Amino acid sequence: MTTSNVPGIDLPGSFGVRIEAIVAIIPEGPEVFGPMVECIEEPFGPG
């Protein structure tokens, strides 16, 4: 089974930000597809 985890911040009338992760639920536990965002201030990593 797969699902998505989409945390976000929405400021009505201003802007919104969301970070989507697709997750497969397997017997060993969740498997996230793609890179994990560790910090909302640097969503693409340091740099």
C-alpha positions as a Markdown table, in Angstrom:
| # | Residue | x | y | z |
|---|---|---|---|---|
| 1 | Met | 0.0 | 0.0 | 0.0 |
| 2 | Thr | 1.2 | 3.5 | -0.7 |
| 3 | Thr | 0.1 | 6.8 | 0.9 |
| 4 | Ser | 1.2 | 10.4 | 0.9 |
| 5 | Asn | 2.3 | 12.6 | 3.8 |
| 6 | Val | 1.8 | 16.3 | 3.0 |
| 7 | Pro | 2.5 | 18.6 | 5.9 |
| 8 | Gly | 2.0 | 22.2 | 5.0 |
| 9 | Ile | 1.6 | 25.8 | 6.1 |
| 10 | Asp | -1.1 | 28.0 | 4.6 |
| 11 | Leu | -1.4 | 31.7 | 5.2 |
| 12 | Pro | -4.7 | 32.7 | 3.6 |
| 13 | Gly | -4.4 | 35.6 | 1.3 |
| 14 | Ser | -0.6 | 35.4 | 1.4 |
| 15 | Phe | 1.0 | 32.1 | 0.4 |
| 16 | Gly | 1.3 | 28.4 | 1.3 |
| 17 | Val | 4.0 | 25.8 | 1.4 |
| 18 | Arg | 3.8 | 22.0 | 1.4 |
| 19 | Ile | 6.3 | 19.2 | 1.3 |
| 20 | Glu | 5.0 | 16.0 | -0.1 |
| 21 | Ala | 6.4 | 12.5 | 0.7 |
| 22 | Ile | 5.2 | 9.3 | -0.9 |
| 23 | Val | 5.4 | 6.4 | 1.5 |
| 24 | Ala | 5.1 | 2.6 | 0.8 |
| 25 | Ile | 3.8 | 0.6 | 3.8 |
| 26 | Ile | 5.7 | -2.7 | 3.7 |
| 27 | Pro | 6.1 | -5.5 | 6.3 |
| 28 | Glu | 9.5 | -4.2 | 7.5 |
| 29 | Gly | 8.0 | -0.7 | 8.1 |
| 30 | Pro | 7.5 | 2.5 | 6.0 |
| 31 | Glu | 9.7 | 3.2 | 3.0 |
| 32 | Val | 9.9 | 6.8 | 1.9 |
| 33 | Phe | 10.4 | 7.5 | -1.9 |
| 34 | Gly | 12.8 | 10.4 | -2.6 |
| 35 | Pro | 14.9 | 12.6 | -0.3 |
| 36 | Met | 13.6 | 13.4 | 3.2 |
| 37 | Val | 13.2 | 17.0 | 4.1 |
| 38 | Glu | 14.9 | 17.6 | 7.4 |
| 39 | Cys | 14.5 | 21.3 | 7.8 |
| 40 | Ile | 11.7 | 23.6 | 6.4 |
| 41 | Glu | 14.2 | 26.5 | 6.2 |
| 42 | Glu | 16.4 | 24.5 | 3.8 |
| 43 | Pro | 14.0 | 22.1 | 2.0 |
| 44 | Phe | 16.6 | 21.2 | -0.7 |
| 45 | Gly | 19.4 | 20.7 | 1.8 |
| 46 | Pro | 22.2 | 23.0 | 3.0 |
| 47 | Gly | 23.7 | 25.4 | 0.6 |
